[in-house]
Amino acid sequence: MEVFGDFHYVNWVACERDEFRGQGFVKPVMLEMLKDADNEGVTLALMAEPQALPNGLSLNDLVSWYERFGFVDATDGIAPGIDMRREPLPQG
């Protein structure tokens, strides 16, 4: 993760080994990262771009996957993928 102004940028979230893809190995990592971001009050940002991996997600499927974790489309039309943001959830 990198810090850019008011948000932390998620560089890479993927399961690179084809035999493990689609089995839920990345979800616990994502949930832990979201929990930490919420606890710290940090906005997360990422670029949803499909990778050239065997059986990788399409752009629509990838965006849907991130949306399930609270990310929303924040595309400005400049970058090649779908710019997504997630505001921290209130604690308490």
C-alpha angles and dihedrals in degrees: 000000000000129000117235114176109293098359143053115236118222106218102191139000113174148121103229098187110086094211091060099042116115095020098104100255094132096048096075090049090051092047092051091049091050092049091052092047091050092048091051095041092240126158112222125212132186142163113241103216123154113238125222093252126136109264090003121160122270117240092259093049091046093051090048090051092053092044089059086064094051100266116142132199110267097165116161096188094246103091123066097239136041111291109217134188135191122196117211117264117241114263124225 
